[in-house]
Amino acid sequence: MLYRPYSAEDFAPLYAIEELCFQPPLRFSRGQMRRLIQSRNAATWIAEQDWVMCGFAIVEWMRERSGLVAYIQTIEVAPDRRGQGVGGELLRRVEGSARAAGAQEIWLHVDAGNAAAIRLYEANGYRIEGRKEKYYPAGRAALICSKALEDEPHAPAAR
């Protein structure tokens, strides 16, 4: 598996994975996705094997009173590639980008019913900090997870 930073020609296969993984209203629109990927304050990582995109992840960072904080917008893995460690490596890559940007903390929302994703985040040092009811459609709750980034090993960074 090859992990690399996003490039402009990746948009069509990236958005095809978005369409596989999410249905409206959870799906990013093409415009939203382009704006996010093109932000100066974000990094997008691609996972591919044999020239076929298998997944991607996007992290964004912003300045808050406490300092620079990163938010994982999405980690998406094609259904036929799940359970093979792709999500975990993409998570490490976006953490590395956030750390390289100077973020001291990283956080995310995860569907409270997505046991596999929750296990992934907890196995990588994320703590459940809270719960937001009715965050997702059909009244589904989100867990709010976070992790401090200081004193973590450095991973490859992309901008």
C-alpha positions in Angstrom: 0.0 0.0 0.0 1.3 3.4 -0.9 0.4 6.5 1.2 1.0 9.9 -0.3 -0.2 13.5 -0.3 -3.2 14.4 -2.4 -2.7 15.9 -5.9 -5.2 17.6 -8.2 -5.7 14.5 -10.4 -6.9 12.6 -7.4 -10.3 14.4 -7.1 -12.4 12.1 -9.2 -11.4 8.8 -7.5 -11.4 10.5 -4.1 -15.0 11.7 -4.6 -16.0 8.2 -5.9 -14.9 6.8 -2.5 -16.9 9.6 -0.8 -20.0 8.4 -2.8 -19.4 4.8 -1.7 -18.9 5.6 1.9 -21.6 8.2 2.5 -25.2 9.0 1.4 -26.7 12.4 1.5 -27.1 14.3 3.8 -23.8 13.0 5.3 -21.9 13.2 2.0 -19.8 16.3 1.3 -20.8 18.1 -1.9 -18.2 18.3 -4.6 -17.8 22.0 -3.9 -17.4 21.4 -0.1 -14.9 18.7 -0.7 -12.8 20.8 -3.2 -12.8 23.8 -0.8 -11.7 21.6 2.1 -8.9 19.9 0.1 -7.6 23.2 -1.3 -7.5 25.0 2.1 -4.1 26.2 3.2 -5.0 24.9 6.7 -5.7 21.3 5.7 -3.9 18.2 4.5 -5.2 15.3 2.5 -3.6 11.9 2.4 -4.3 9.2 -0.2 -4.0 5.4 0.2 -3.5 3.5 -3.1 -2.5 0.1 -4.2 -1.6 -0.9 -7.8 -2.6 2.7 -8.9 -6.1 2.3 -7.5 -7.2 4.6 -4.7 -8.3 2.7 -1.6 -9.0 5.5 0.8 -8.2 9.0 2.0 -8.2 11.2 5.0 -8.5 15.0 5.5 -7.4 17.0 8.5 -7.9 20.7 9.0 -6.4 23.0 11.7 -7.4 26.3 13.2 -6.2 28.7 15.8 -8.1 28.7 19.1 -7.4 30.4 22.4 -5.5 27.4 23.6 -3.3 27.3 20.4 -3.5 25.4 17.1 -6.1 22.6 17.1 -6.7 20.0 14.4 -10.0 18.4 13.4 -10.2 15.2 11.4 -12.8 16.0 8.8 -13.0 12.5 7.4 -11.2 9.1 7.1 -12.7 7.0 4.3 -11.7 3.6 3.2 -13.3 1.7 0.3 -15.6 -1.1 1.6 -13.5 -3.9 0.1 -10.3 -2.5 1.8 -11.6 -2.2 5.3 -10.0 -4.2 8.1 -6.6 -4.2 6.5 -5.0 -1.3 8.5 -5.6 1.4 5.9 -7.7 3.6 8.2 -5.1 3.3 11.0 -2.2 4.4 8.7 -4.3 7.2 7.2 -5.0 8.3 10.8 -1.2 8.4 11.6 -0.6 10.4 8.4 -3.1 13.1 9.2 -1.8 13.3 12.8 1.7 13.8 11.4 0.4 16.7 9.2 -1.4 18.3 12.1 1.7 18.0 14.3 3.9 19.5 11.5 1.5 22.4 11.3 2.0 23.0 15.0 -1.3 21.6 16.3 -1.1 20.5 20.0 -4.4 18.6 20.0 -6.5 16.7 17.4 -10.2 15.9 17.7 -13.1 14.4 15.7 -16.7 13.3 15.8 -17.6 9.6 15.2 -20.9 8.0 14.9 -21.7 6.5 18.4 -22.8 3.3 16.6 -19.6 2.9 14.5 -17.9 0.3 16.8 -15.0 -0.3 14.3 -14.1 3.4 14.1 -14.4 3.9 17.8 -12.0 0.9 18.4 -9.5 2.4 15.9 -9.5 5.8 17.6 -9.2 4.3 21.1 -6.4 2.0 20.0 -4.5 5.1 18.8 -4.8 7.0 22.0 -8.0 9.0 21.5 -10.2 9.6 24.5 -14.0 10.0 24.4 -14.5 13.5 25.7 -18.3 13.8 25.2 -21.3 13.0 23.3 -23.5 15.1 21.0 -27.1 13.8 20.6 -28.8 14.0 17.2 -25.5 15.1 15.5 -26.1 12.8 12.5 -29.3 12.2 10.6 -32.1 10.0 11.9 -31.2 11.3 15.4 -27.9 9.4 15.7 -25.5 10.6 18.3 -21.8 11.4 17.8 -19.0 10.8 20.2 -16.4 13.5 20.5 -12.9 12.1 20.7 -9.6 13.9 21.2 -5.9 13.3 21.6 -2.9 15.5 22.6 -0.3 15.6 19.9 2.8 16.7 21.9 5.4 14.1 22.6 4.1 11.9 19.9 6.5 10.3 17.3 6.6 12.2 14.0 4.9 10.8 11.0 5.4 12.0 7.4 3.7 15.4 6.9 1.9 16.8 3.9 0.6 20.2 3.3 
